Amino acid sequence: MDKNKEVKPEWLEKGFADEPVPAGTDLKAEIRRLCQEKNAVILAHYYTEADVQDVADIVGDSLALAQQAARTDADIILMCGVHFMGETCKLLCPAKKVLLPDLGATCSLAESCPPEEFAAFVRRYPDHKVISYVNTSAATKAVTDVVVTSGNARQIVESFPPSQPLIFGPDRNLGAYINAVTGRQMLLWDGACHVHERFSARRVEELKRRFPEAKVLVHPECRGEVVRLADKVGSTAALLRYAAESEADTFLVVTESGILHEMLRRAPQKKFIPVPPEEGGACNECGYMRLVTLRKMYNALRCEWPAVEVDPAIAEAAVRPIRRMLEISARLGL
């Protein structure tokens, strides 16, 4: 064996930074030390574990994290979320190093929209403008006119003239909801989020009978039968605001259960009840978000790996619809 040849540990080849650490290591303290030492910023989504959110610099939904990535002066961005979020950071900050603790943290919604198939679909409707949910790969964004999040989708759709035909992908549930509230007839790609698809009207109605005073908070990625039971439909950020500001003290939460941590932090005196999936356990969790752990965060910062990269040929086209989203959101005060 060539003694000068670098031998990478097995964990480094697997795409996640999960090397064992010495017993007794204060991971949160070490993570914060490394951030200061390396001028790194930690962005975390509301759907990650509570410990991950607690150690992050910024916790937010997809829109807020994209906005923060666009304006950060850090040298390193540690994205604690799923892969498309890391890609978004890299597209907006190509000169910065963007780390993702586990490259296997993909997104079922992004996976439901293969770029080649979506591009072929788009080509069949040359007179349509293309609106893509942020939960998509960079390659899908590259054939998109403007990206949206659940927090700004309605406003961005309404920014197009009523006569302009539109394609919306990949979430059929969010697209159907936006069609219903705007009166549009967008063509919808047939994709869905595996977490929000698991919610059912039956489960919501069961809990509503037990807690008749509870307000029902629903993410628009849920199926229409669930959305119709909501007292408030909105993005994670919108649901958080509603819960904190409402006079109600009990809520049925119909979105990924990681949001409960921030809800309880903002309104500890209130009761938040996670609606379980139609089949399965007591909570509805995204297994991909749960791949992000403190140990992986620590190792990612220590080794500055795994890094998110985007093909330059794709990046040039993919960043344009993201920047357009941020420009429209800023203009509309979102």
NORMORA-V771887 format. One record per helix or strand of 2 or more residues. SS is the DSSP state (alpha for helix, beta for strand). FROM is the first residue (numbers start at 1). LEN is the number of residues. Records with the same first field share a line. If there is no record, write none. Layout:
SS=FROM-LEN / FROM-LEN
This chain:
alpha=10-4 / 27-12 / 50-6 / 62-10 / 83-10 / 108-4 / 115-9 / 138-4 / 153-6 / 172-11 / 194-4 / 201-10 / 224-4 / 236-10 / 259-8 / 289-3 / 294-10 / 312-21
beta=40-6 / 58-3 / 76-5 / 97-4 / 129-5 / 146-3 / 166-4 / 187-2 / 215-4 / 232-2 / 250-5 / 271-4
